[in-house]
Amino acid sequence: MSKVEKKDPIGDFFKNVSGKSKEIAKNASSSETGKNLKEKIKGKEGFIIGGGFLILALVLFLIFGTNTFETPIKNVVDGFNKADFKTYMKALPDFVLEKEFASTSYEDAQEDFMDEIVDFREEYGQNYKLSYKVLEKTPIEVDKLYDLENDILSIYSKKVRVTEGYKVKILAIISGDKKRDEKETTYRVYKIDGKWYLTRL
């Protein structure tokens, strides 16, 4: 098997920035109007390096900034809309899934999920769509977060940090070729070891 070269877009970007800066400086030193060009270099380097930090900030946002309290809810909704079991399961932390699949097979769980999709299509139509609106979110008390940490340790044998939590009331909207429904429901979401999840507790 051939070795796959790892891409480093951030590193490559700053290499290009460095190369451009050196090229501008070389041209400036050989010009009769070196002083004016050097002033331009400062401006160009500032623009390029500033742009580099903007790119870095964007990449960091895409890596870390997209995980919010709504992320697990979106995973549930996207999973249903795309009939994608893996996306749906992203709403739950790994330690929950490990325990779930210790007692039932992945295939059986996926089959149950697809049965629900079939039911949705029969009731709402083949082109159904599930969406939602957040109506309100209420912070969960700190002592409840500690209780959840202890429950997770007791039930899943996993030591975690739960730093935030919300009770999120949403309006779920299911529309399709056959009918349309709206229903209010409440999720409890928690930030566990830095990422947002639902739990079964």
C-alpha positions in Angstrom: 0.0 0.0 0.0 1.4 3.4 -1.0 2.0 5.9 1.7 -0.5 8.7 1.7 1.1 12.1 2.1 -0.7 14.1 4.9 -1.9 17.6 3.9 -1.1 20.6 6.0 -3.1 23.4 4.6 -2.2 25.8 7.4 1.5 25.0 7.1 1.4 25.3 3.3 -0.4 28.6 3.5 2.3 30.1 5.7 5.1 28.7 3.5 3.5 30.5 0.5 3.2 33.7 2.6 6.9 33.4 3.5 7.9 32.8 -0.1 5.9 35.9 -1.3 7.4 38.1 1.4 11.0 37.1 0.3 10.2 37.7 -3.3 8.8 41.2 -2.6 11.9 42.1 -0.5 14.3 40.9 -3.2 12.6 43.1 -5.8 12.7 46.0 -3.5 16.5 45.8 -2.8 17.3 45.9 -6.5 15.1 48.9 -7.4 16.2 52.5 -7.6 13.1 53.5 -5.6 13.9 51.1 -2.8 12.7 53.3 0.0 9.2 53.7 -1.5 9.0 50.0 -2.3 10.1 49.0 1.2 7.2 51.0 2.6 4.9 49.1 0.2 6.5 45.8 1.4 5.5 46.6 4.9 2.0 47.1 3.8 1.9 44.0 1.6 3.5 41.8 4.3 1.1 43.2 6.8 -1.8 42.4 4.5 -0.5 38.9 3.7 0.3 38.0 7.3 -2.9 39.5 8.5 -4.7 37.4 5.9 -2.8 34.4 7.2 -4.2 34.9 10.7 -7.7 35.3 9.2 -7.4 32.0 7.5 -6.0 30.4 10.7 -8.9 31.8 12.6 -11.4 30.4 10.1 -9.8 27.0 10.2 -9.9 26.9 14.0 -13.5 28.0 13.9 -14.4 25.2 11.5 -12.6 22.7 13.7 -13.8 23.9 17.2 -16.5 26.5 16.7 -19.1 24.4 15.0 -19.8 22.2 18.1 -22.5 24.1 20.0 -25.4 23.1 22.2 -27.5 22.6 19.1 -25.0 20.2 17.5 -26.5 16.9 18.9 -30.0 18.1 18.0 -28.9 18.8 14.5 -27.3 15.4 14.3 -30.6 13.8 15.2 -32.5 15.9 12.6 -29.9 15.4 9.9 -29.8 11.7 10.6 -33.6 11.4 10.0 -33.6 13.6 6.9 -30.7 11.8 5.3 -31.7 8.3 6.6 -28.1 8.3 7.9 -27.7 6.1 11.0 -24.1 7.2 11.6 -25.0 10.9 11.7 -27.9 10.2 14.0 -25.6 8.3 16.4 -23.2 11.3 16.6 -25.7 12.8 19.0 -24.6 10.3 21.7 -21.1 10.1 23.3 -18.9 7.1 22.5 -19.2 5.5 25.9 -23.0 5.4 25.6 -22.7 3.8 22.1 -20.2 1.2 23.4 -22.6 0.1 26.1 -25.5 0.1 23.7 -23.7 -2.1 21.2 -22.5 -4.4 23.9 -26.1 -5.6 24.4 -27.4 -5.2 20.9 -25.6 -5.4 17.5 -24.9 -2.4 15.4 -26.8 -4.0 12.6 -29.9 -4.5 14.8 -29.8 -0.9 16.0 -29.4 0.3 12.4 -32.4 -1.8 11.3 -34.6 -0.4 14.1 -33.6 3.1 12.9 -34.5 2.3 9.3 -37.8 0.9 10.4 -38.5 4.4 11.9 -37.6 6.0 8.6 -40.0 3.7 6.8 -42.7 4.7 9.2 -42.0 8.4 8.6 -42.2 7.9 4.9 -45.5 6.0 5.1 -47.0 8.6 7.3 -45.6 11.9 5.8 -44.6 10.8 2.3 -41.3 9.9 0.6 -40.1 13.5 0.6 -40.6 14.2 4.3 -38.5 16.8 6.0 -37.8 17.2 9.7 -36.8 20.7 11.0 -36.9 22.5 14.3 -36.8 25.9 16.0 -35.3 26.5 19.4 -38.1 28.0 21.6 -36.1 28.4 24.8 -33.0 27.0 26.6 -32.6 26.8 30.4 -29.2 26.3 32.0 -28.9 23.1 34.0 -27.7 23.7 37.6 -24.1 23.0 38.4 -24.9 20.3 41.0 -26.9 18.5 38.4 -23.8 18.5 36.2 -21.8 16.9 39.0 -24.6 14.3 39.5 -24.3 13.4 35.8 -20.6 13.0 36.1 -21.1 10.5 38.9 -23.9 8.7 37.1 -21.7 8.3 34.0 -18.9 7.0 36.1 -21.2 4.5 37.9 -23.1 3.3 34.8 -20.5 3.5 32.1 -17.3 3.3 34.1 -16.1 6.5 32.4 -14.6 9.5 34.1 -15.7 12.7 32.3 -16.0 16.4 32.9 -19.5 17.9 32.3 -19.0 21.7 32.2 -22.3 22.9 30.8 -25.8 21.8 30.2 -29.2 23.1 28.9 -32.8 22.0 28.8 -33.6 23.0 25.2 -37.3 23.3 24.3 -37.8 23.0 20.5 -40.6 23.1 18.1 -40.2 20.0 15.8 -41.8 20.4 12.4 -42.4 17.4 10.2 -43.7 18.1 6.7 -44.2 15.9 3.7 -46.3 15.1 0.6 -49.1 13.6 2.8 -49.2 15.8 5.9 -47.5 18.2 8.2 -47.2 18.1 12.0 -45.7 20.4 14.7 -44.7 19.2 18.1 -43.0 20.7 21.1 -40.3 18.6 22.8 -37.5 19.1 25.2 -33.9 17.8 24.9 -31.2 17.8 27.6 -27.9 18.5 26.1 -24.5 18.5 27.9 -21.0 19.6 27.2 -19.0 16.5 28.0 -15.2 16.6 27.7 -15.5 19.7 25.5 -18.2 18.5 23.1 -22.0 18.7 23.2 -24.1 15.5 23.4 -27.4 14.1 24.3 -27.5 11.4 27.0 -29.9 8.6 27.9 -29.7 9.5 31.6 
